[in-house]
Amino acid sequence: MAFTVVWLLIGFSVTQDSAYKIVNYKAKTIIYYPCDEKVILLDSAIVNYGELTVSADSIEYEISKKKLRAYKNVRFTTATDIIYGQALFYNVATKKGHMVNAETKLENGIVRGKNVWLVKAKTFHIRDGYYTTCDHEPPHYYFYSPKSKVLVDNTAFAQPVVLKIFGIPCAMAPFWFFPVSRQRKSGLLPFKFGQSKSEGRYAKGIAYYLVLNDYSDITFSCDILEKKGIQPKIELIYLVTPLASGQMFLSYIRELDSKRERYSINAKHRSIFLLNSELNSYIDFQSDENYLPDYPENRAQWLKKELYSQITLTREIKKIGRFSLRGERKDDFRNRSTNWKLPSFSFNFYRLPLTRTWNLSPGIGYLRTKNTSYLNSFKRIYQTNTWTVRFNLANPHTFLGNFELPINFSFGRVSDYYKDSLIVGYYKLQVSSGFSFTQTILQSLFLSQALDYNQDIIYYKNDSTLLNALLGLNLNFGSNFYRLFGISLGELKNVLHRMTPTININYSPYMANYRYLFYPKFDTPPNTARINFSLNNFLEGKFETTNAKRELATIDFNSSYDFLSRGFAPFNVISDLYWISRPYTQLFTNVNLSFPATGKFNLGHLNLNINTNFNLEFLKKDSTNHLERGFKLNINHYFSTSVEESFLSTNNNMINLTASIIPKGFRIDFTTGINFKERTKVTSYNITIWKDLHCWEAIMEINRFGAIWSYDFKIRIKKIPDVSFSKGMLDFILPF
């Protein structure tokens, strides 16, 4: 009912100064009584006074008393609103008035009042008024209130409020209030009643909205739950472009039944910080993994089992480099573990030119990690502290092509505690370096060579030392080959085939050591000796009618051979096939074929996965009510099988189907999953039926997931979806 009066007579509050405002009159017949200082306008009468305009069949204006009376087909116009009525009585000097059978249109509906009074500046009283979003006459429904009060640009109050459908009272509230301002204003917000099995009877969303300034606001709210208690909440939003933006949401409850204290904290922040640095943060905490499912704020987060928080401070220092300070926390409820990275520091210098072509990119960093987990209900803490120094020497124009030489030093301490006792503690010094060259010949042949060296020195707290080193050589060869095929098949005109063969050789010799020095031994079997090869194929088609090009298929082959085990790694064939790609129809298939490693290449062992997706869509927009009409269909089929020792085993054979049928006034959505391996093939389904009821809508939903099924039915107002009648609406007044 608050909307009933929010804009009904907004024009009455327009401030005018008669000392300098000129009253203009216009009508087919104008009668002036000089003795009475009265003007009578008949037939298409119009009075204009500043930003205020009144038009009616007839108007009387008393000049000395500044009283205006308008009769029949009254149109009261201000700078922002238009109000219609049958009679208007307005005093320009006192800015008070009265309108009979007034009506105005809002963004979402229509407001009507039998009698409306402007009792003082920006304060209205209305008698026998109602609000509706229905444009029928008479309306299918409306909110009626015999008595209302409006504080313009603030709040509207109504008591009582009755929802009438086809003139029949269906629901009532003893009072109601709404904020009624086109601008942000502080005030109380509406709340709702209801009942659930876990919470009992409740009142949710009892809130006060506070505007702090033009850039921020805060909402204080609470839910009163019969079985759980009182749950206060705070939501803060701010936007100061381009300096800062963010939001924060807090909620807390001490449950009556379990006596547990439970909470959630969710916040985002971005700002320009000290010395023109940039601060970004995201915080996500909750007391336990079931807090969101028990007190749902966002249904999409019900299954969330991990929480992640981070804060990052970065600073660009002109002509020197970039500084970064970072902290992270990750909570994994499934593994009962918490991971900290605090602090994580790095400073990367910009490239320092050494000569005309050589440059150096140094950097320094520090990282402290802490992992807390529970094994058999006992706490385990694993901690690391690591300093890192980095150098990268580069020259993009050597005679062998692009050259890079990274050099990294790191020194750290590792501690592993279990049951508060130190299990393992050691210091670790790590040195890594290497170089790489890349070349491109004739824009089609590309080569690269890389040599990597890593050495670890681990000193345990029991005075023992462990040395380890790894030397790796990588050689890559690849090329691109193109061929155009003049294929004429339907609309297909030409096919471009691009083939990219690639060979990679990876060799790591056995490393022997003399004290702290390591050297490769080539008379000893190496640690790694492998050749990897791949063949990538890309097919693109050109079509005659549209002269358009689109991707037809990609087919990739890859495998490797290990010289140590003298066997092939899995031989894989990965293919994406685009059968149909039109605006309304798409058909796509992904095929993944793999021959597992068996020591020898063996066609008797294979895994096959086929994923096919078909999408058909034909929708038209109804320009009258902007609703879609037509249908949509999506079918996804996933099939996987394996063959071992000539035995065929089907692992998965599933279809997921989603369909929408949208005739006039209806929408039927259907989703189902079918598993052909299960005894009960239909594993889940969802059916939603929507019916247009002009200003209302009816929604019926049936769900099944495994052995669990549920249904819901509600009728609600389209433009006010919070006002609804559902299957459980009577639970609040009926006994359990």
Secondary structure, DSSP 8 states (H G I E B T S, - for coil): -HHHHHSTTGGGG----TTT--EEEE-SEEEEETTTTEEEEEEEEEEEETTEEEEEEEEEEETTTTEEEEEEEEEEE-SS-EEEEEEEEEETTTTEEEEEEEEEE-SS-EEEEEEEEEEETTEEEEEEEEEES--SSS-SEEEEEEEEEEETTEEEEESSEEEEETTEEEEEES-EEEEE-SS---EEE--EEEEETTTEEEEEEEEEEEEEETTEEEEEEEEEETTTEEEEEEEEEEEETTTEEEEEEEEEEE-TTT--EEEEEEEEEEEE-GGG-EEEEEEEEESSTTHHHHS-S-GGGTT--EEEEEEEEEEEETTTEEEEEEEEEEEETTTTEEEEEEEEEEEEE--EESSSS-EE--EEEEEEEEEEEEETTEEEEEEEEEEEEEEEEEEEEETTEEEEEEEEEEEEEEEEEETTEEEEEEEEEEEEEEEEEEEEETTTEEEEEEEEEEEEEEEETTS-EEEEEEEEEEEEEEE-EEEEE---BTTEEEEEEEEEEEEEEEEE-EEEEETTEEEEETTS--SEEEEEEEEEEEEEEEETTT--EEEEEEEEEEEEEETTTTEE--EEEEEEEEEEE-SSEEEEEEEEEEE---SS--TT-EEEEEEEEEEEEEEEEETTTTEEEEEEEEEEEEEEEEEETTEEEEEEEEEEEEEEEE-TTEEEEEEEEEETTSSS-EEEEEEEEEEEETTEEEEEEEEEETTEEEEEEEEEESS-TTSEEETTGGGGTS--
